[in-house]
Amino acid sequence: MVICMAITPAPALEKGLKILEIIAKEEQVSFNQLQSLTGYNVSSLNRYLHTLRHGDYVQKNLDNKYILGLKFFSLAQKNNPWQHLKQIAKQYLVEISETFGVSLLLIVYTEDQYIVLTKHAHKDNLTMMAIGESYPYARSMVWGMPYVMHLNASLKEQIMASYHDDTKMSLHDLQRMEAQFQQEGIMVDDGYLKKNILRIGIPLYGGEEKPIAILGAGTFQQHLEGSRSALICKMIKAVDNIRSQCFKS
C-alpha cells in the first residue's frame, strides 16, 4: 500500500528562511525585534539563530544586532549589479543623513513598479518605506514621476490620473511638481501630499533615456529651513558620484 503525504517545507527550514528574509529586509535587527516580527519564543529563536550563526548565514555587528553573514553573500552572484549599486549608494545615504539630519531612500525602477533598494533612516526624522517595499507607479509621483514621464502619453495620463484620484493631491500641485521636474530635473513634494512633510527626489540615469533609480530624501519642512538648497546640491553630487562608480559613461 502506498501512503501519499503532502509535501511541505521542513518547519525548521521554513522558520530559518523567515529569519533571513527579515534580516535582509531590515539590514540589521535586534533579538527582541526578531522575536516580535517572527512570533517565535525565546528558546526556539535562540536555537534557530545559533544554527544560522554556526553556518555563517547570520552574524552580529558591533551594536549587537543581527546582520546577514558571509556565507549568505558568498552564495549570491558576485557581479550582481543591484548589489553593487546598493553598496556604493549606502555610503552616500549615511553621509547625507548625518550631515542634514534627514532620512534617505534609494529606489529602483522596473517596468511596472518601484522598489526600495536601500535606505538610511535618521533617528530623529521620518522612518519612510522599508527596504524591499514595492509599489505601482500610481502610488507616488514624487518617486515615480521621473520614470512615468518617459512612458507613452496614454499610459502616463492613466497613471497620473489614478494617482490624483487615489491621493487627492490637487491637479495644481501635481502640475507644479511635473513642471519643476521638466525644468530642473528634480522632484520636490513641498507638503503637497502631507502637510509639513518635504520629499525630494533626484533621478539616477545609467546611460539610457529613462532613469533607473531615484535618490529620495524625506523630512519635516521646518527641519531644513535655510539648508534645503544645500541638501539638493549634495544629493545631486551624490547621484553623480554613484553614476560614475556604477555605470560606464
C-alpha positions in Angstrom: 0.0 0.0 0.0 1.3 3.4 -1.0 0.7 6.2 1.5 0.7 9.7 -0.1 1.7 12.6 2.0 1.6 16.3 1.2 5.0 17.8 0.6 5.5 20.8 2.9 8.7 22.7 3.8 10.6 21.4 6.9 9.4 23.5 9.8 12.9 24.5 10.9 14.0 25.4 7.4 10.9 27.5 6.8 11.5 29.4 10.1 15.1 29.9 9.3 14.3 31.3 5.9 11.8 33.7 7.6 14.5 35.0 9.9 16.8 35.5 6.9 14.1 37.4 5.0 13.6 39.7 7.9 17.3 40.4 8.4 17.7 41.0 4.7 14.8 43.5 4.6 15.8 45.4 7.8 19.6 45.1 7.2 20.2 44.9 11.0 17.8 43.8 13.7 17.9 43.1 17.5 16.9 39.9 19.1 13.7 41.5 20.6 12.8 42.9 17.2 13.2 39.4 15.6 11.1 37.9 18.3 8.4 40.4 17.7 8.5 40.1 13.9 8.6 36.2 13.9 6.4 35.4 16.9 8.9 32.7 17.9 9.5 32.1 21.6 12.9 32.9 23.1 14.1 29.3 23.2 13.2 28.5 19.6 14.6 31.8 18.3 17.9 31.2 20.1 18.1 27.7 18.6 17.4 28.9 15.0 19.9 31.8 15.3 22.6 29.5 16.8 22.3 27.3 13.7 22.3 30.2 11.3 25.3 31.8 13.0 27.2 28.5 13.1 26.8 28.3 9.3 27.9 31.9 8.8 24.5 32.8 7.4 24.0 35.3 10.2 26.3 37.3 12.4 26.3 40.0 15.0 27.6 43.5 14.4 29.2 45.9 17.0 25.8 47.1 18.0 24.9 43.5 19.0 22.3 43.3 16.2 21.9 40.5 13.7 23.0 41.1 10.1 23.5 38.8 7.1 26.7 36.7 7.3 29.5 36.0 4.9 28.0 32.7 3.7 24.9 34.4 2.5 26.8 36.9 0.3 29.2 34.2 -1.0 26.2 32.3 -2.4 24.9 35.4 -4.2 26.1 36.5 -7.6 29.3 38.3 -7.2 28.6 40.6 -10.1 25.0 41.4 -9.2 24.7 45.0 -10.5 21.9 45.8 -8.0 24.1 44.7 -5.1 26.9 46.8 -6.4 24.7 49.8 -6.7 23.4 49.2 -3.2 26.8 49.0 -1.7 28.1 52.2 -3.5 25.0 54.2 -2.7 24.8 53.3 1.0 27.8 55.4 2.0 26.2 58.5 0.4 22.9 57.9 2.1 24.6 57.7 5.5 26.8 60.8 4.8 23.9 62.9 3.7 21.6 61.7 6.6 24.3 62.5 9.2 25.0 65.9 7.6 21.4 67.2 7.2 19.5 65.0 9.7 17.1 63.6 7.1 16.1 60.1 6.1 17.0 58.8 2.6 16.0 56.0 0.2 17.4 54.6 -3.0 14.5 53.4 -5.1 15.0 51.4 -8.3 12.6 51.3 -11.3 11.2 48.2 -13.0 8.6 48.2 -15.9 5.6 48.3 -13.6 6.7 49.3 -10.1 9.4 50.9 -8.0 11.3 49.1 -5.2 13.2 50.4 -2.2 16.8 49.0 -2.7 18.3 50.5 0.4 17.7 53.2 2.9 19.1 55.1 5.9 16.5 56.5 8.3 17.6 59.2 10.7 16.8 58.5 14.3 15.1 61.9 14.8 13.3 62.1 11.5 10.9 60.2 9.2 11.0 56.4 9.0 9.9 56.2 5.4 9.4 53.0 3.4 11.2 49.7 4.3 13.8 48.0 2.2 12.1 45.7 -0.3 8.8 47.5 -0.3 7.4 47.9 -3.8 4.5 49.8 -5.3 3.0 50.6 -8.7 3.9 54.0 -10.1 0.4 55.4 -9.3 1.3 55.1 -5.6 3.7 58.0 -5.5 4.5 60.6 -8.2 7.3 62.2 -6.2 9.2 58.9 -6.5 7.7 57.6 -9.7 7.3 60.6 -12.0 10.8 60.6 -13.4 10.1 57.1 -14.9 6.5 57.8 -15.7 7.5 60.8 -17.8 9.2 58.5 -20.3 6.2 56.3 -20.8 3.8 56.7 -23.8 1.3 59.5 -23.4 -1.8 57.4 -22.7 -0.1 55.3 -20.1 1.4 58.3 -18.4 -2.0 60.1 -18.3 -3.7 57.0 -16.9 -1.1 56.6 -14.1 -1.2 60.3 -13.1 -5.0 60.4 -13.2 -5.1 57.3 -10.9 -2.6 59.0 -8.5 -4.7 62.2 -8.4 -7.9 60.2 -7.7 -6.3 58.0 -5.0 -4.2 60.6 -3.1 -6.5 63.7 -3.7 -3.4 65.8 -4.5 -4.6 68.8 -6.3 -4.0 69.0 -10.0 -2.3 72.3 -9.4 0.3 70.8 -7.1 0.8 67.8 -9.4 1.4 70.0 -12.4 3.7 72.1 -10.3 5.8 69.0 -9.5 5.8 68.0 -13.1 6.9 71.5 -14.3 9.7 71.6 -11.8 10.9 68.2 -12.9 10.9 69.3 -16.6 12.7 72.5 -15.8 15.2 71.4 -13.1 15.3 67.6 -13.4 14.4 67.1 -9.7 11.3 66.1 -7.8 10.0 68.2 -4.9 6.9 67.5 -2.9 6.8 70.6 -0.7 4.0 69.5 1.6 1.6 69.0 -1.3 0.5 65.5 -0.2 1.1 65.5 3.5 1.2 68.9 5.3 4.6 69.8 6.7 6.4 66.8 5.0 9.0 67.6 2.5 10.2 65.0 0.0 13.0 65.5 -2.6 13.9 63.1 -5.4 17.0 63.2 -7.6 16.8 60.6 -10.5 19.7 58.4 -11.4 20.4 57.6 -15.0 22.6 54.6 -16.1 23.3 55.7 -19.7 19.7 55.4 -21.1 17.0 58.0 -21.5 14.9 56.5 -18.8 16.2 56.8 -15.2 17.0 53.5 -13.4 16.6 54.8 -9.9 15.9 57.8 -7.7 17.6 59.1 -4.6 14.9 60.3 -2.2 15.0 62.3 1.0 12.2 62.9 3.4 12.0 65.3 6.4 9.8 67.7 8.2 9.6 71.0 6.3 10.8 73.2 9.3 13.8 71.0 9.8 15.5 72.2 6.6 14.9 75.9 6.9 17.9 77.6 5.3 19.6 74.4 4.1 17.2 73.0 1.5 19.3 74.1 -1.4 22.5 72.7 0.2 20.7 69.4 0.6 19.6 69.3 -3.0 23.1 70.1 -4.2 24.6 67.4 -2.0 22.1 64.9 -3.4 22.8 65.8 -7.0 26.5 65.4 -6.3 25.9 62.0 -4.7 23.9 60.8 -7.7 26.7 61.9 -10.0 29.3 60.0 -7.9 27.1 56.9 -7.7 26.6 57.0 -11.5 30.4 57.4 -12.2 31.2 54.4 -9.9 28.4 52.1 -11.1 28.0 52.8 -14.8 30.2 53.3 -17.7 29.8 56.7 -19.4 
